[in-house]
Amino acid sequence: MITPNLYGNIVTNVATGLIGGPGVVPGANFGSRVAIFEPGARHIGADIAGKNRANPTALTLTACMMLRHLKLDQYADLIEKAVYDVYENTNLRTPDLFGTATTTEFTYEIIKNIRKRL
């Protein structure tokens, strides 16, 4: 979908709200010469700033999209599988997904899963 910036923000914010919130959706913008990778929705997060409560999923999966763009699929697959494994095989959830895990705890679980796969 191609939209002006304002309407694109509105559409992505509504869509991410329907599937879990800004903490879980990766995003990318592609131009003719440049690609920019960022979480799929803009959420300033002022209410959680400095509280170790942000969900790292969107940013982590965005990094996977960037790695694929750079033709580093093997690393993207490793990280992506680790993220999905945390959701599938643990009860860790950050507050945006009605859990109590901190950003740090969730991130360390992803790292632990990556290390198991190496």
ABEGO torsion letter per residue (X at the ends): XBBBAAAAAAAAAAAAAAAGEAAABBBBBBBAABBBBBBABBBAGAAABGAGABBAAAAAAAAAAAAAAAGBAAAAAAAAAAAAAAAAABABBBAAAGBABBAAAAAAAAAAAAAAAX
